[in-house]
Amino acid sequence: MVVRIITIIAAVTATGFFTLAALWFIGFLKVRQAWAWLFEDWDRRF
């Protein structure tokens, strides 16, 4: 019983951590893309 609870907690924690990591990575890529577009516009302006 205790082993099953620990396994469930570990699985939920791992899933949550993986989801957070994926979201952070997607956010990082979007921010990088936004910065690239911003600097592209800036280069065209000046």
Secondary structure by P-SEA (a helix, b strand, c coil): caaaaaaaaaaaaaaaaaaaaaaaaaaaaaaaaaaaaaaaaaaaac
